[in-house]
C-alpha cells in the first residue's frame, strides 16, 4: 500500500507541473517579444501586432501554449471537483464557469492561429485580423466570467492564502478587462481619444494588464486543482492502508481465537484422549 500512497500523488503533481510550465513558457515568450521590439510602444500598441516584428512567431506560439494549459484546467475542473458536483444553483454556476473557460481556451487558440494586422490598420482590418480580434475579445471576456462563476467552487479549502489570491486576481481581471473594452471601443470608433501625454491611447497597457492578471489566475487555479487532487489521493491511500492494517489484525485475532479449538480437534489429540479414557 505504501507504493499507492506515494506514486499517485507524484503523477498528480506531474500533471499540474506540465500545464504550469506551458503558462510560464508562454509568458516568457511574450516578454521576449516585447524586449526584442523596442520600436513598438507598449502603452498604445497591442501585443498582437508584434507578430510582424522581430521574433514574431514567438507570439502565436505563446498563445497556443497558454491555450493548451487552459484546456488542461478545463478538463480537470470536471464534475465532482471541489464543490462542483453539487446540484441546483451551485452546479449550474459551475457548469457555466467551465463553459466560459472553454470559450477562453478556444478563443486563445484561434487567436494564435490567425495573426493580427501590422500597426496602423485599425480601420482597414484584414480577414485574419477580424478573426484574431473577435476571438481574442471573446477570450478576454470569457476568462473573468469563468473566474467569477468558479470563484466559490474552486477547491481551495486547504489554503486560505490561495483562495484570497484567486479572489484578488478575479477582481483584477474584471477591472482590467473593463478598461480594455473601453479603450478598444474608443480606438475603433473614430480614432483614439483617451490617451495620456504622448500616448494616443492606453489600449496596449490595458491589454498587458489583462494578460498578466489572466495568466496569474490560470496558474493559481491549476495549483488549486492539483492541490485538492493530491489531498484526495493521499486520503484515499491512507484509508486503504488503515483498512488493510485492520483487516490483517482481524485475521490474526481470528486465527488466535480458533487456534485452541483446532488443537483439540486434531487427530493426534483425539487419539491421545481416547487412550486416557481407556486407561
TORVEX-493910 format. One line per 4 residues: number of its first residue (from 0); for each residue x, y, z of N, C-alpha, C, O. Coordinates in steps of 0.05 Angstrom, whole numbers. Atoms other than C-alpha are relative to their C-alpha. Last residue first. Example, Ala and Ser with C-alpha at 12.3 -4.5 7.8 and 13.67 -1.06 7.14 Angstrom:
BEGIN
1 = -16,-24,-1,273,-21,143,-15,22,14,-5,44,18 | 18,-24,0,246,-90,156,18,24,0,39,24,13
END
This chain:
BEGIN
278 = -17,5,-24,-130,-925,619,-17,4,25,-6,1,47 | -3,29,-3,-184,-930,566,16,-6,24,10,-25,39 | 25,10,-10,-202,-856,577,1,-30,4,-9,-41,24 | 3,-8,-28,-130,-834,572,-26,-12,11,-26,-22,33
274 = -18,17,-15,-121,-874,507,-3,6,30,-4,-12,47 | 12,27,-2,-182,-839,477,17,-19,17,6,-34,33 | 22,-2,-19,-154,-770,494,-13,-27,3,-21,-34,25 | -12,-1,-27,-88,-788,460,-22,1,21,-20,-11,42
270 = -10,27,-6,-126,-808,397,11,-1,28,6,-21,43 | 23,17,-6,-166,-743,397,9,-28,7,-3,-41,25 | 11,-7,-26,-103,-703,404,-23,-17,7,-26,-26,30 | -19,10,-21,-69,-739,347,-11,6,28,-8,-11,46
266 = 2,29,-3,-130,-729,303,18,-11,22,10,-28,37 | -21,13,15,-130,-652,316,-2,-30,4,-7,-39,27 | 12,17,20,-197,-629,344,20,-14,-17,13,-29,-35 | 16,21,-13,-166,-603,408,-11,-20,-20,-12,-44,-15
262 = -19,19,-13,-112,-564,371,-15,-23,12,-6,-46,11 | -12,17,21,-164,-533,324,19,-21,13,20,-44,3 | 20,19,9,-202,-509,384,11,-19,-21,5,-43,-21 | 3,21,-20,-140,-478,414,-21,-21,-9,-17,-45,-4
258 = -24,18,-3,-124,-440,349,-5,-22,20,0,-45,12 | 8,27,7,-194,-413,336,23,-19,4,19,-43,0 | 24,9,-14,-184,-348,374,-6,-29,-6,-16,-43,11 | -6,6,-28,-112,-336,352,-24,-12,15,-21,-29,32
254 = -17,24,-1,-131,-344,279,7,-7,28,7,-31,36 | 17,23,6,-188,-296,288,16,-25,2,7,-46,12 | 16,5,-23,-142,-245,321,-18,-24,-3,-21,-40,15 | -17,12,-20,-92,-251,265,-15,-7,25,-11,-27,37
250 = -7,27,8,-146,-242,213,17,-14,21,14,-37,27 | 23,18,-4,-174,-183,250,6,-28,-7,-2,-47,7 | 3,5,-29,-105,-151,254,-23,-18,6,-21,-36,23 | -21,19,-8,-94,-161,179,-2,-7,30,1,-30,38
246 = 6,27,10,-161,-130,164,20,-20,8,13,-43,16 | 21,10,-17,-146,-70,209,-8,-28,-9,-13,-46,8 | -11,7,-26,-80,-60,173,-21,-12,19,-15,-31,33 | -17,24,4,-113,-64,105,12,-9,26,13,-33,32
242 = 17,23,3,-167,-15,126,15,-26,-3,8,-46,8 | 12,5,-26,-116,34,152,-18,-25,-1,-18,-42,16 | -20,11,-17,-76,29,87,-11,-7,27,-4,-28,38 | -4,28,8,-138,39,45,21,-13,17,18,-37,24
238 = 23,16,-8,-157,100,86,4,-29,-8,-3,-47,7 | -1,4,-29,-87,129,79,-23,-17,9,-19,-35,27 | -22,19,-5,-87,117,3,1,-6,30,5,-29,38 | 9,26,9,-154,151,-4,20,-21,7,13,-43,16
234 = 21,9,-19,-132,210,39,-10,-28,-8,-14,-45,10 | -13,8,-24,-68,217,-2,-20,-11,20,-15,-30,34 | -14,25,5,-107,217,-66,14,-10,25,13,-34,31 | 19,22,4,-157,268,-42,15,-26,-3,6,-46,8
230 = 12,5,-26,-102,315,-15,-19,-24,-2,-19,-42,15 | -20,12,-17,-63,309,-80,-11,-7,27,-6,-29,38 | -4,28,9,-125,320,-122,21,-14,17,18,-38,23 | 22,16,-10,-143,381,-80,3,-29,-9,-6,-47,5
226 = -1,4,-28,-74,410,-91,-22,-17,11,-17,-35,27 | -20,20,-6,-74,399,-166,2,-5,30,7,-28,38 | 11,26,9,-139,437,-173,20,-22,6,12,-44,15 | 22,7,-18,-113,495,-130,-11,-28,-8,-16,-44,10
222 = -11,8,-25,-46,497,-167,-22,-9,19,-19,-29,33 | -13,26,4,-82,498,-234,12,-10,26,10,-34,32 | 22,19,2,-126,555,-210,11,-28,-4,0,-47,7 | 9,6,-27,-64,592,-187,-23,-20,-1,-26,-36,17
218 = -20,15,-15,-33,587,-256,-9,-7,27,-5,-30,36 | -2,27,10,-97,607,-292,21,-17,15,15,-40,22 | 23,15,-9,-106,667,-247,1,-29,-10,-5,-47,6 | -4,6,-29,-35,690,-259,-24,-15,11,-20,-34,27
214 = -20,22,-3,-44,683,-334,5,-7,29,8,-30,35 | 12,25,9,-109,724,-332,20,-23,3,13,-45,12 | 20,10,-20,-80,780,-289,-11,-27,-8,-14,-45,9 | -14,7,-25,-18,788,-333,-19,-11,21,-13,-31,33
210 = -15,24,5,-57,785,-398,13,-9,26,13,-33,33 | 19,22,2,-107,837,-373,15,-27,-3,8,-46,11 | 9,5,-27,-50,883,-352,-21,-23,1,-21,-39,20 | -21,14,-14,-18,875,-420,-8,-6,29,-1,-26,40
206 = -1,27,9,-84,893,-455,22,-16,16,17,-39,23 | 23,15,-11,-93,955,-413,1,-29,-8,-5,-46,9 | -5,4,-28,-22,979,-430,-23,-16,13,-18,-34,29 | -22,19,-3,-34,969,-504,6,-7,29,9,-30,36
202 = 10,27,6,-102,1003,-503,22,-21,4,16,-43,13 | -11,18,-20,-75,1065,-468,-8,-29,-5,-7,-45,13 | 19,18,-13,-87,1111,-527,15,-17,20,40,-20,18 | 27,-6,10,-54,1170,-564,-21,-17,14,-45,-9,14
198 = 13,24,9,8,1164,-519,-28,6,-9,-44,16,6 | -7,5,28,46,1230,-515,-13,-25,-12,-13,-29,-36 | -25,-11,8,11,1250,-451,5,-3,-30,-11,4,-46 | -12,-13,-23,-46,1203,-437,28,10,-7,45,-6,-15
194 = -29,3,-4,-94,1179,-489,10,13,25,-6,24,41 | -5,4,-29,-169,1170,-488,29,-5,5,36,-26,17 | 3,-26,-13,-184,1199,-557,5,-1,30,5,20,44 | -5,-2,-29,-165,1143,-603,-3,28,10,6,47,-2
190 = -28,-6,-7,-198,1140,-671,3,4,29,-16,10,44 | -9,-27,9,-269,1144,-698,28,8,8,36,31,3 | 22,-18,5,-299,1086,-660,10,28,-6,7,46,11 | 14,9,24,-246,1032,-665,-23,18,-7,-34,16,-29
186 = -18,1,23,-197,1065,-616,-16,-6,-26,-10,6,-47 | -9,-27,6,-250,1087,-565,17,-1,-26,15,17,-42 | 22,-15,12,-284,1019,-567,8,28,-8,0,38,-29 | 4,12,26,-217,985,-554,-23,14,-15,-21,21,-39
182 = -21,-11,18,-201,1034,-497,-3,-12,-28,2,2,-48 | 4,-29,4,-267,1019,-462,20,11,-20,12,26,-38 | 24,-3,17,-261,944,-472,-5,30,-6,-12,37,-28 | -8,7,27,-190,945,-443,-24,4,-20,-20,15,-41
178 = -16,-22,10,-214,982,-381,8,-5,-29,7,13,-46 | 19,-22,5,-269,930,-370,15,24,-11,5,37,-30 | 16,7,24,-218,874,-379,-20,22,-6,-24,29,-30 | -17,-5,24,-171,908,-329,-15,-7,-26,-11,7,-46
174 = -6,-29,2,-225,912,-275,16,6,-26,9,24,-41 | 24,-15,7,-253,842,-285,6,29,-5,-3,41,-25 | 7,7,27,-184,810,-287,-25,15,-9,-27,25,-31 | -20,-13,18,-162,847,-224,-7,-5,-29,-5,13,-46
170 = 8,-28,2,-227,825,-190,20,16,-17,12,35,-31 | 26,-1,14,-212,752,-206,-9,29,-3,-17,37,-25 | -5,1,29,-139,762,-187,-26,0,-16,-26,10,-39 | -12,-25,8,-159,784,-117,5,1,-30,0,21,-43
166 = 21,-21,-1,-206,725,-109,11,27,-9,-3,41,-24 | 18,5,23,-153,676,-132,-22,21,-1,-30,31,-22 | -14,-8,24,-103,706,-83,-17,-3,-25,-18,14,-42 | -1,-29,0,-152,701,-25,13,10,-25,4,29,-37
162 = 27,-10,5,-167,628,-41,-1,30,-1,-15,42,-18 | 6,5,28,-94,612,-46,-27,10,-7,-31,22,-29 | -15,-18,17,-79,645,20,-6,-3,-29,-8,16,-44 | 13,-27,-1,-136,608,55,15,20,-18,2,36,-31
158 = -19,-23,0,-108,541,32,-15,26,-1,-27,34,-21 | -24,8,-14,-140,471,41,20,24,2,41,21,15 | 5,2,-29,-210,497,25,26,-6,15,27,0,39 | -21,-15,-15,-185,520,-43,-4,-2,30,8,14,45
154 = -8,17,-23,-222,471,-90,23,13,16,46,5,14 | -27,10,3,-253,525,-134,8,-15,25,1,-8,47 | 1,28,5,-328,530,-125,28,-12,-6,30,-36,-12 | 8,13,-25,-335,599,-95,0,-31,-3,-7,-45,16
150 = -14,-11,-22,-295,632,-151,-6,-14,26,12,-20,42 | -14,21,-13,-319,587,-207,13,9,27,25,-7,41 | 18,23,-3,-373,634,-234,13,-23,16,0,-38,30 | 21,-7,-18,-329,695,-223,-18,-24,6,-25,-29,30
146 = -11,-4,-27,-267,665,-253,-21,7,20,-20,-3,43 | -5,27,-12,-306,638,-313,11,3,29,3,-12,46 | 26,12,-5,-333,708,-327,3,-28,13,-11,-34,32 | 11,-10,-26,-264,737,-317,-28,-11,6,-35,-14,29
142 = -15,9,-23,-240,687,-371,-9,13,27,-14,-2,46 | 8,26,-11,-296,696,-421,15,-7,26,4,-19,44 | 25,-3,-15,-289,770,-436,-7,-26,15,-20,-25,36 | -4,-19,-22,-215,765,-454,-26,4,16,-24,8,40
138 = -16,13,-21,-229,702,-495,4,18,24,1,10,47 | 16,20,-14,-286,734,-533,15,-13,23,4,-18,44 | 19,-15,-17,-242,795,-548,-19,-20,15,-24,-15,38 | -14,-11,-24,-185,750,-571,-20,14,18,-18,12,42
134 = -7,22,-17,-230,711,-618,13,9,26,6,0,47 | 24,9,-13,-260,775,-646,5,-24,19,-7,-26,40 | 11,-19,-19,-192,806,-658,-25,-10,14,-28,-6,39 | -17,-3,-23,-160,745,-689,-12,18,21,-14,11,45
130 = 2,25,-15,-218,730,-736,16,2,26,6,-5,48 | 27,2,-11,-223,803,-757,-3,-25,16,-15,-25,38 | 2,-18,-23,-147,808,-764,-28,-1,13,-30,0,37 | -14,12,-23,-145,747,-808,-2,17,25,-4,6,47
126 = 16,23,-12,-200,775,-852,14,-13,23,1,-21,43 | 0,23,19,-159,840,-860,-18,-22,12,-25,-21,36 | -9,27,-9,-176,901,-818,-2,-21,-22,-21,-21,-38 | 0,17,24,-179,970,-850,9,-28,6,30,-37,-4
122 = 25,-5,15,-198,1017,-792,-1,-15,-27,-21,-13,-41 | 24,3,-16,-148,992,-741,-25,2,-17,-45,-12,-11 | 21,11,17,-92,981,-791,-26,-3,15,-41,-22,9 | 12,-20,17,-38,1025,-761,-22,-9,-18,-30,6,-36
118 = 10,-24,-13,6,970,-732,-12,20,-20,-2,21,-43 | -21,-18,-10,11,906,-773,-11,25,13,-35,30,10 | -12,-17,21,-50,861,-777,23,16,12,26,18,36 | 11,-27,2,-65,806,-726,14,15,-23,35,6,-33
114 = -15,-23,-9,-46,733,-736,-15,27,-4,-32,29,-22 | 5,-22,19,-97,677,-742,14,25,10,6,37,30 | -1,10,27,-74,612,-708,-4,21,-21,5,18,-44 | -28,8,6,-57,643,-641,3,-10,-28,25,-8,-40
110 = -16,-25,2,-124,680,-638,29,-7,-7,43,9,-21 | 7,-12,26,-159,614,-652,17,25,-5,27,30,-27 | -11,17,21,-123,581,-593,-5,11,-28,13,11,-45 | -29,-3,0,-138,639,-547,13,-17,-22,32,-8,-35
106 = -7,-26,10,-211,639,-566,30,5,-1,40,16,-21 | 4,0,29,-218,564,-558,8,27,-11,20,28,-33 | -20,17,12,-189,567,-488,-1,0,-30,19,3,-43 | -26,-13,-2,-230,627,-466,21,-17,-15,37,-6,-30
102 = 0,-22,19,-293,594,-492,26,15,0,37,21,-21 | -3,13,27,-275,530,-454,0,22,-22,16,21,-41 | -29,7,2,-266,572,-391,6,-13,-26,28,-9,-38 | -15,-25,5,-335,602,-402,30,-5,-3,43,8,-19
98 = 6,-7,28,-364,531,-408,14,26,-7,25,29,-29 | -17,17,17,-328,512,-343,-5,7,-29,14,7,-45 | -27,-9,-2,-360,572,-309,19,-17,-17,37,-6,-29 | -2,-25,15,-429,555,-335,29,10,1,39,20,-19
94 = 0,8,28,-421,484,-308,3,24,-18,17,23,-39 | -25,13,5,-401,512,-240,2,-9,-29,23,-5,-42 | -21,-20,2,-458,561,-240,27,-12,-6,42,-1,-21 | 4,-15,25,-508,506,-256,22,21,-3,32,24,-25
90 = -8,17,23,-480,462,-201,-2,14,-26,15,11,-44 | -29,3,-1,-484,517,-149,10,-17,-24,30,-10,-36 | -12,-24,11,-556,533,-170,31,-2,0,43,7,-20 | 13,-25,-3,-580,462,-161,16,23,-11,30,21,-31
86 = 23,-4,18,-537,401,-152,-11,28,5,-2,43,22 | 25,-7,-13,-468,399,-121,-22,5,-21,-17,14,-43 | 20,21,3,-413,364,-160,-27,6,12,-46,-10,9 | 13,-2,26,-372,427,-170,-22,-21,-3,-39,-18,-21
82 = 29,0,-4,-357,431,-96,-16,1,-26,-39,8,-26 | 7,-19,-21,-284,411,-104,-30,-2,6,-39,-24,13 | -24,-14,-10,-280,372,-169,-8,21,20,-25,38,14 | -10,12,-24,-341,327,-175,24,13,11,33,6,33
78 = 20,4,-21,-357,343,-247,12,-14,24,28,-33,21 | 23,16,8,-296,366,-285,-19,-4,22,-15,6,44 | 23,-10,-15,-249,422,-268,-25,-14,-9,-45,-1,-16 | -3,7,-28,-190,380,-291,-23,10,17,-30,-1,38
74 = 5,29,-3,-212,383,-364,1,-8,30,-15,-25,39 | 29,5,5,-219,459,-362,-7,-30,4,-28,-36,14 | 15,-9,-23,-150,464,-329,-30,-5,-4,-43,-14,15 | -5,19,-22,-118,420,-383,-17,9,24,-29,-8,38
70 = 15,24,6,-151,462,-438,3,-21,22,-16,-34,30 | 27,-6,-7,-123,525,-406,-18,-24,-5,-37,-29,10 | 2,1,-30,-53,496,-409,-29,5,9,-38,-8,28 | -2,28,-8,-63,483,-484,-1,-4,31,-15,-22,40
66 = 25,14,6,-89,553,-495,1,-29,8,-19,-40,18 | 19,-8,-20,-29,583,-459,-27,-14,-5,-40,-22,15 | -8,14,-25,17,542,-504,-19,7,23,-26,-10,39 | 7,28,2,-21,565,-566,8,-16,25,-7,-34,34
62 = 29,2,-2,-18,638,-546,-8,-30,-1,-26,-38,14 | 8,-5,-28,57,634,-534,-30,-3,4,-38,-15,24 | -9,24,-15,69,601,-602,-8,3,30,-17,-16,42 | 20,21,3,27,656,-634,7,-25,15,-10,-40,25
58 = 26,-8,-11,74,707,-601,-22,-21,-5,-35,-29,14 | 2,7,-28,140,672,-613,-27,6,11,-36,-7,30 | 13,26,-4,128,675,-688,-2,-9,29,-17,-27,36 | 29,-1,-1,144,750,-685,-13,-27,5,-33,-28,19
54 = 8,25,-14,218,740,-668,-31,-1,3,-41,-11,23 | -21,19,-5,229,812,-691,-9,-23,17,-23,-19,37 | -26,-10,-7,165,846,-713,21,-21,3,18,-43,-8 | -14,-10,24,103,826,-751,27,11,6,40,22,-12
50 = -5,23,17,76,783,-694,14,7,-26,26,-10,-39 | -28,7,0,86,844,-650,6,-25,-17,29,-31,-22 | -14,-12,24,18,870,-671,29,-9,-1,41,-7,-23 | 5,16,24,-16,822,-622,15,10,-24,22,-6,-42
46 = -21,20,2,17,857,-563,-3,-16,-25,17,-26,-36 | 7,26,-11,-29,917,-572,23,-20,-5,37,-17,-25 | 1,21,20,3,984,-585,-6,-26,13,7,-34,32 | 21,-5,20,-10,1047,-543,-4,-23,-20,-23,-22,-35
42 = 23,-14,-12,28,1034,-478,-23,2,-20,-46,-2,-13 | 16,19,-15,76,981,-505,-24,13,13,-43,-1,21 | 8,-14,-25,101,1029,-558,-18,-19,15,-41,-24,7 | 28,-1,-5,136,988,-612,-6,12,27,10,9,46
38 = 12,-21,17,207,1006,-632,-30,2,4,-42,22,-3 | 2,-25,-15,233,966,-572,-13,23,-17,-21,43,-6 | 12,-20,18,217,901,-608,-4,27,15,-26,35,20 | -13,0,27,262,847,-579,-11,21,-19,-1,24,-41
34 = -28,-10,-2,242,863,-507,14,2,-27,31,20,-30 | 2,-29,-9,167,855,-520,28,12,0,32,34,-10 | 9,-16,24,178,791,-560,0,29,7,7,46,-9 | -22,-1,19,219,763,-501,-7,16,-25,9,33,-34
30 = -20,-19,-10,165,782,-451,23,3,-20,33,25,-24 | 12,-26,4,112,746,-493,20,22,10,23,43,-3 | 0,-6,28,156,684,-498,-11,28,-5,0,43,-22 | -27,-7,7,168,685,-423,2,7,-29,17,26,-37
26 = -6,-26,-12,93,686,-410,28,10,-8,32,33,-15 | 15,-21,15,81,629,-458,6,28,10,9,46,-6 | -13,-2,26,136,587,-426,-14,21,-17,0,38,-30 | -25,-15,-4,108,601,-356,15,4,-27,27,25,-31
22 = 7,-27,-6,38,580,-378,26,17,3,28,39,-7 | 10,-12,25,65,517,-410,-7,29,4,0,46,-13 | -23,-6,17,106,501,-348,-8,12,-26,6,30,-37 | -13,-23,-12,43,507,-306,25,8,-16,30,32,-20
18 = 14,-24,9,9,460,-355,11,25,13,10,46,0 | -1,-3,29,64,408,-343,-15,24,-10,-4,40,-24 | -25,-14,8,72,419,-268,1,5,-30,11,25,-39 | 3,-28,-5,0,400,-254,24,16,-10,21,38,-20
14 = 21,-11,17,2,332,-286,-6,29,4,-16,42,-14 | -11,-3,27,70,319,-254,-22,11,-19,-16,28,-36 | -17,-24,0,40,334,-186,11,4,-28,14,27,-37 | 16,-24,0,-16,284,-200,16,26,-1,9,44,-16
10 = 12,-3,27,33,230,-221,-17,25,-1,-18,39,-21 | -21,-8,18,72,241,-157,-10,5,-28,-3,24,-41 | -5,-29,-3,8,240,-116,22,9,-18,21,32,-28 | 22,-15,12,-6,171,-147,2,30,4,-3,45,-15
6 = -2,-2,29,62,141,-133,-22,18,-12,-16,33,-30 | -21,-19,11,69,156,-59,-1,4,-29,4,26,-39 | 1,-26,-15,7,126,-25,19,20,-12,14,44,-11 | 23,-14,8,0,70,-77,-1,28,12,-9,47,-1
2 = -5,-9,27,71,48,-65,-23,16,-10,-20,36,-24 | -17,-23,-1,59,46,10,6,11,-28,8,35,-31 | 16,-24,0,0,0,0,17,25,0,8,47,-8
END
